Amino acid sequence: LCLYWLEGGHAVRGIGGALIRALERMDAAYARLLQGALRYRGLVIVSIMAVFASSFVLLRFIGTEFFPASDEGQFSVTYKAPIGTRVERTEELAARIEEITAATLKTKAGEPEYAMMLADNGLPGGRTAIFTSNTGPHVGNIQVGLVPKAARRFTDVQATERVRAALNSELPGINVFYFTGGIVKRILNFGAPAPIDVEVLGYDLEAGAEYARELARRLREVRDASGAPLLTDVQITREENYPELDVVVDRQKAGVLGLTEQQIAQTVLTSLVGNTQFSPIPFSDPATGNEYFINVRLADPFRTNVSDLKDVFLRTPSGATLPLSNVAHVERGSGPVLISRKYLQRIIDVTANVAPSTDLGAASDGVQRVLDDTPAPDGFTVKLAGQTLAQKQAFQGVGLAALMALALVYMVLASQFKSLLDPLVIMFSVPLGVSGVFAMLAATKTTLSVNSAMGIIMMVGIVVSNGVLLVDFANVLRRRGTPLVEATVLAAKTRLRPILMTTIATVAGLVPMALGIGEGNEANLPLARAVIGGLGVSTVFTLFLIPSLYTVVDRFKRPAGERGHA
């Protein structure tokens, strides 16, 4: 169809004719600028490379994170009353938090901006306790689901901060922690309770608890240059001083009778709560075929008072029975609610969320400074895990992938051009694209993440293809006998439109993604903006740098006797 219109002479009239004349004027203006640049090609090359080098200063204004945060339309509030609080009191606390949250998340007209609110207080009975993060009757969690993004005035992070401000002075003596996001955020944490997770590994319970408290205190004081906190919701996963009854076994008496501490512990556990935790007894109902576990324990009248514990009967290997008081005594004490283990060691996690005003990279650097200034006790190992570790590993992997991509592209180009110098000229367009990426991320306040790194790799392929268009046609003209400078200018002028078409088509296609149009598009913003910034800057610079380098490198491609004719 295009050929039909051109042969008919219609393209020289109307809008089409005006467009063609404008493009021809653009080609001519570019050719004149390029001819002037080639007369000072050394200055052009040095200036463009100086711009590339100075672009690294922009890294100071670009934050880093693992993956960009997505608005999942939900958040949760975890509240912890003093240890030993009855679940009835915790339920009253949950009702108060629900009331304040509901009043906070309302429009001016009184319409709720949340879709659901679900409270979970205390520990459920049986094995279902593994599906909740609650550690006892003093702990509860409220999950808040917001209305769709288009129907509310704020993001999930802003909703969390509103509720935080509303609850700040309403719950004295209650520790409240917030988690913004849902399943995506939890997957990105790789099993960690929060994005920032400091693992304290060691055996000594008291030394570990003391060190964790000191670490948490210092983490709450971490600030950026402006004095704003880098972390929020700093907490220690292990809760101390939970009331308990300690059965202290007289090992000499027990040894004489042939009893071990394990046997005594299992007998006490069976008497009080049953045997299903360590030795379940399966039973199949012959009438229905349903399977059940039979749980055997003492009747309520015999396990109500603390004094009943000393009357628990033990059976010795000889078959004799004797009360627990003969080989042990009961003491009141306290200890951790839960002892977690990792790498076969006891572990305490000191966790925190990244403050809304900062990024994961800055927060992680602040945490690392605290760890460097707070040495761990003897016998303990401290490491920064969570999203910080995942980000470090991901950046290393993406960096290796980028280097491999560059190497493979260079090898492919070398095989196609049958030269090592021409591909080298083309590859010089890649650093210019990186400068554009830095400029775009800094201008839009977008962080450098795995997604933006993927955008850089994507941008490399497009930028290299633009260089191939120019150098390949210049080589064709040179083989036809065209002088070096004339061939370079003509090739650049001829390939200007295809290069601009490639860039404009890519940028136009990515603009909706870069603007964040659509539900859940936050994850794609860095990729689109990185490609747009890289292509925009590299295209402009490539049109002058590649021809300048091509004319310089041509001196090394010809025999020594011909170099003087350049």
Buried (B, 14 or more C-beta within 10 A) or exposed (E): EEEEEEEEEEBEEEEBEEEEEEEEEBBEEBBEEBBEBBEEBEEBBEBBBEBBEEBEEBEEEBBBBBBBBBBBBBBBBBBBBEBEBEBEBBBEBBEBBBEBBBEBBEEEEEEBBBBEBEBBBBBEEEEEEEEBEBBBBBBBBBBBBBBEBEEBEBBBBBBBBBBBEBBEEEBEEBBBBBBBBBEBBBEBBEEBBBBBBBBBBBEBBEBBBEBBBEBBEBBEEBEBEEEEBBBBBBBBBBBBBBEEEEBEBEEEEBEEBEBEEEBBEBBBBBBBEBBBEEEEEEEEEEEEEEEEEEBEBBEEEEBEEEEBBBBBEBEBEEEEEBEBEBBBEBEEEEEBBEEEEEEEBBBBBBBBBBBBEBBBBBBBBBBEEBBEEBEBEEEBEBEBBBBBBBBBEBBEEBEEEBEEBBEEBBEEBBEEBEBEBBBBBBBBBBBBBBBBBBBBBBEBEBBBBBBBBBBBBBBBEBBBBBBBBBBBBBBEBBEEEBEBBEBBBBBBBBBBEBBBEBBEEBBEEBEEBBEBEEEEBBBBBBBBBBBBBBBBBBBBBBBBBBBBBBBBBBBEBEEEEEEEEE
